[in-house]
């Protein structure tokens, strides 16, 4: 796997609802693309940011509230997909992004992106989903356990970190190294982030993607699916079904890649995104 030059990527923040919202970007003029994470954080997009910028785009990989490096703390109410979609729209407004905006989502971030496309309040010009949740494919078992209040109350910080280490290692697949695993786990050393993550997990509900399907079937917005074929969390069969049922959808398969193909095949994923978003 080729290493990319990440020197142009910077982390910055802006206030949303009076709370710092942290995001990775390459500061340049160009059409913006919002990059949304799910049960991880903005780190999932880091390997593709420079290539997107070199294609003339302005990539913006935001940390959702209470997660990654952003401030605040999620609750079961604010961690639900519709509330997160509303927050993303307020984040875009804080950045003064006007007009249509391309949106890409990974994991549960893909549910937020689908919700934005069919329900607003952000005008989505193009939708890209990378190993996203769809239909009834979620929450997976490692997340669903946190829908049980008793399980949440009983888990210790060490147990949660051990569970996330196991999930991150599996998600990274062949790209898993001790340094990458440590990078991905770093935010969860903060108790506030752990509570926010458990709130997002507790709010996970596949009705938020199932309810989007009728509108998606009628939607003419261009859509791209990028899928690591070896994903044990979000099976490629769901991507195949989406591509078959939802119009104006293209599926790009990434062989020998897991749930985070931006790490397994950054060049292929970045090129597919760039070609789609600049078409």
N, C-alpha and C positions, 0 to 999 in steps of 0.2 A: 504494500500500500504506500503510495507516494505521500510524503508530508507536504502540507501546504504552508504558504507564508501567511501567518496570521498577524503580521506587524501592523496592518492598516486597521485592524479591529480595535475599537475602544469601547469601554463601558462607561455609561453616563446615566443620569437620572433626571426625572422631571416630576413635579408634584401632581398627583391625581387625588382629588378629594382631601387635599392637605397632607398626603402621605407620599413619601418618595417611591416612585416606580423606577426600577432599574432596568436598563436594557443594553444589549450589545448592538453596535452598529458600525458602519463604515461611513464616516462623515463625507458625503458628496452629494451633488445635485443629481436628481434622477427620479423616476417614478418609485414611490415607496412600496415596499412589500412587508406586511406584518407577519412575523413568524411566531407562532404560538406553540408553547410546550404543553405537556399534559402532566403525568405523574413524575416527571423529572424536572428540568429547569432549562433556562436558555442555553446551557452548555450543549444541548443536542444539536443546535444549529451552528455552532462555532466553526466546524470544518468546511462549511459551504459559503460563509459570509463574504470572503474575499472574491471568490469567483462570481457571486451574484453582483458585487460592486463592479468588478471588471466588465461585466456585461451591460453596465450602465444603469443598474438598479440601485436603490437606496434601501438596503436590508435593515430591518429593525426587529431584533429578537428580544421580546420583552419577558421579564419575569412577572408572572401573575402575582397579585397581592398576597403577601405572607409567605411567598415561596422564592427560592433562589436568593437574590440579593435585594429584592423589593421589601419595603416596609409593610406594616399592617399585619393583620392576622385574620385568616378565613374562619368562618363559622359554617355550620351545616347549611345555613341559608345563603350566605355569600359565596360558598364553594360550589353551588349548583351551576350547571351549564348556562341557564338563562342569565343569572346574575353575573357570571364571568363574562358573558358576551356584552352585557351592558357596560361592564368595567372597561373592556377593550375599546368600546366606542368612546368612552370618556378619555381613555389614554390617547386615542387617535386625535380627539378634539384638543387635548392639552398640547399635542405636538403640532397643532394647526394643520393637520392633513385634510385637505379639501378635495372634493370630488371623489370619484371611484378609487378604491384601494384594493390591490391584490392581497389575498390572505392565504397563508399556508399553515396547516396545523398538523402536529404530530400527537399520536396517542389521544388523550382526552382533549387536547388542544384542537384536534380535528372535529370533535363534537361541537366545540365552541365556534369553529369556523363554519361548520354546516348551519348552525343556528343563526349566525350572522348573515349568511347568504339568504336564507329563506324567511327570516323574521326581522332582520335589521338589528339595531338602528343604523348600522354602518352599511354603506353602499359598496358591495363586494363586486369587483370587476372580473376577477379570476380566482378560482378556488383550487388549491393544491392540497392534497392529503397524503401524508407520509406515514405508512403503517398506523393508520388512524383507527379509532373505534368507529364502527358503523352498525346499523341495524341493532341486533340484540347481542353483539359480540362482547359486551362488557357489562358490568365489571368482571374482570378475571378473578380467579380465586384469591390471588395474593393481595388484591385490593378489596374484594367483597367482604373479607373477614372484618374490615373496619366499619362495616355498616351495622355491626352488632355493638351497642353501647357497652355491654359488659366486657367484650373483648378489648375495646379501646381503653376502658378503665383499668384493665388488668395488665396491659402490656407495659413493659419497662423501656427506658430509652435504649438500653443495650439490646433488648429483643427486637425493637423496631429497626435499629441500625443493622442488626444481623439479617433481618428479613429483607431490608432494602439492598444490602450487599448481595444477597443471593439473587434478587430480582435484577439488579443492575448487571451483575456478571452474566446472567442468562441473556439479557437484552443486548448487551454488547457483542455477544457471541465471539467470533474469531478476533474481534478488535479489543477484547478484554485484556488489559494490562493492569498491574497494580496501580500505576499512576492514573490511568483513566478511571478506574473504579474509585480511587480516592477523590478525584475531581468531581465525579458525579455525586458522591456521598457527602461532600463537604458541607452543603447547606443544612443537612439533617443533624449536624452537631449542635445546632441552635434549637432550643426547646420550643421557641415560638414557631419556627418553621416546621418542626415535627407536628405540633398541634394543627397548623394550617394544612399540612399534607393529610393528616388523618381526617380533617373536616372535608377536604376535597374527596377523599376516598369514601367517607361516610355518605356524601351527597351523590355519589356516582349512581346513575339511574339510566338504563338503556331506553327509557321512554323518550328521552331528549333527542336521541337519534332516530328511533322508530317514528316519532311524530313528524320528523322532517321529510320522510320518504315521499309522501304524496306530493309535496311541493317540489322536491328535487326532481321528480319524474316530469314535472311541467316546466322545469327551469332551463333556460337557454344559455346560461353563463358557461363559458368554457371551464372544464374541470380536468384535473390531472391527478392520477393516483400513482405514487411511487412506492413500491413494496419490496421489502426484503423477503425473499421467498422462504427463508427458514425461520420466520417469526413464530415462536411458540406461544405468543400472547394473542396477537391479532393475525389469524390464519389468512393466507393468501386467497383462500376460497371466498372470503368475504369481499376482497377486492375484485375478484372475478365476477361475483354477483353484482356488485355495484356498477362495474363497467358495462355489464350486460343490460342492466335495468335502467340506469340513469343516463339520459341523453347527453351528448356533447362531452363524453368522458373518454379519456385515453389512459390506459394502464401501462406503466413502465415497470417491468419486473427486474429486481436486482438479485442475481444468483449469489449464493454463498453469503447471504447477509441476513441478520436477525432483525430484532425489533427497532434498532437504531441504525438504519443503513447509511446515515450521514457519517458514521464512524467506520463502517465496513467498506464503503465504496464512495468516499466523498466526491471524487471526480465525476463519476457517473451521475450521482444524485444532483450535484451542483449544475452540471450541464443540462440535465433534463429540466430542472427548475428554471434555469436561465432561458433556455430555448422557449419554454412555455410562457414564461412571464414577459418576454420581450417580443412574442410573436405579433 
